[in-house]
């Protein structure tokens, strides 16, 4: 396996630690000819980008805002990506076609299960974008009793209702002014909003120590929301935990080899420190 390429695509993308994790995996697996880079790309540009990639490309990791566009351009879609209505992984098949998957879902299930989330939990999702779609699919896989989606736009919540219906999970919508109330009463809170949006909630939520918070951000860390939840005794999962878990699945898609998880985890561990902005 020589001369193969992969990349993470999104906007903004300069902050992404995905190259650090995947390159560590390639080195540990002895894939000397493999490279993994960042490509600045909006959702509307993704189709043209993919169409111009040569046969040396093994796949793409897709972050915001292109997860729905990635699903739409694929020739074949995994059941989990179809259910979520979004894809974070595009895999180039030997015949040149593209396969879409969503390793955010499998990764999120892993990290929340490890944090102690069990069947029947109530879930509050902050935000209604592509990561929120993965959160809905995760809630369904974990057997959640219901999900409340809190967003600044009611229309964004309405776009998620068909997803929740297809997943068979009850969805309640709420406006952003009620975010603190819903976070305080949920068993699991999943924050998918951009940097800074949830910061005011840090002083507004009356956390229960039994609540699990997953904050999809990781740079800088901890976020004000995560710090407040941790101080209240909550179990907190960071975006770095998900970044590793979803990257393992992508590595195996791209290379066809078992991921050297320990080496990839060490690469993540080196970046658990305050920095500048970020998601996957």
URJO-V979865 format. One record per backbone hydrogen bond with DSSP energy under -0.5 kcal/mol. NH is the residue of the N-H (numbers start at 1). CO is the residue of the C=O. Records with the same first field share a line. If there is no record, write none. Layout:
NH = CO + CO
This chain:
5 = 56
6 = 35
7 = 59
8 = 37
9 = 61
10 = 39
11 = 64
16 = 13
21 = 17
22 = 18
23 = 19
24 = 20
25 = 21
26 = 22
27 = 23
28 = 24
29 = 25
30 = 26 + 27
31 = 26
32 = 30
33 = 1
34 = 31
35 = 4
37 = 6
39 = 8
41 = 10
45 = 42
46 = 42 + 43
49 = 45
50 = 46
51 = 47
52 = 48 + 49
53 = 50
57 = 54
58 = 5
59 = 5
60 = 90
61 = 7
62 = 88
63 = 9 + 61
66 = 63
70 = 66
71 = 67
72 = 68
73 = 69
74 = 70 + 71
75 = 98
76 = 98
78 = 100
82 = 78
83 = 79
84 = 80
85 = 81
86 = 81
87 = 67
88 = 101
89 = 101
90 = 60
91 = 99
92 = 58
93 = 91 + 97
96 = 93
99 = 91
100 = 76
101 = 89
105 = 102
106 = 102
107 = 103
108 = 104
109 = 105
110 = 106
111 = 107
112 = 108
113 = 109
114 = 110
115 = 111
116 = 113
117 = 112
120 = 143
121 = 118
123 = 146
124 = 188
125 = 148
126 = 124 + 190
127 = 125 + 150
133 = 129
134 = 130
135 = 131
136 = 132
137 = 133
138 = 134
139 = 135
140 = 136
141 = 137
142 = 138
143 = 140
144 = 139
145 = 121
146 = 121
147 = 170
148 = 123
149 = 147 + 172
150 = 125 + 148
151 = 149 + 174
157 = 153
158 = 154
159 = 155
160 = 156 + 157
161 = 157 + 158
162 = 158
164 = 160
165 = 161
166 = 162
167 = 163
168 = 164
169 = 164
172 = 147
174 = 149
176 = 151
178 = 175
179 = 176
182 = 178
183 = 179
184 = 180
185 = 181
186 = 182 + 183
187 = 122
188 = 122
189 = 212
190 = 124
191 = 189 + 214
192 = 126 + 190
197 = 194
198 = 194
199 = 196
201 = 198
202 = 198 + 199
203 = 200
204 = 201
205 = 201
207 = 205
211 = 208
212 = 187
213 = 211 + 235
214 = 189 + 212
215 = 213 + 237
216 = 191 + 214
218 = 278
227 = 223
228 = 224
229 = 225
230 = 226
231 = 227
232 = 228
233 = 230
234 = 229
235 = 211
237 = 213
239 = 215 + 217
241 = 238
242 = 238
243 = 239
244 = 240
245 = 241
246 = 242
247 = 243
248 = 244
249 = 245
250 = 246
251 = 247
252 = 248
253 = 249
254 = 250
255 = 251
256 = 252
261 = 259
263 = 260
264 = 260
265 = 261
266 = 262
267 = 263
268 = 264
269 = 265
270 = 266
271 = 268
272 = 269
273 = 271
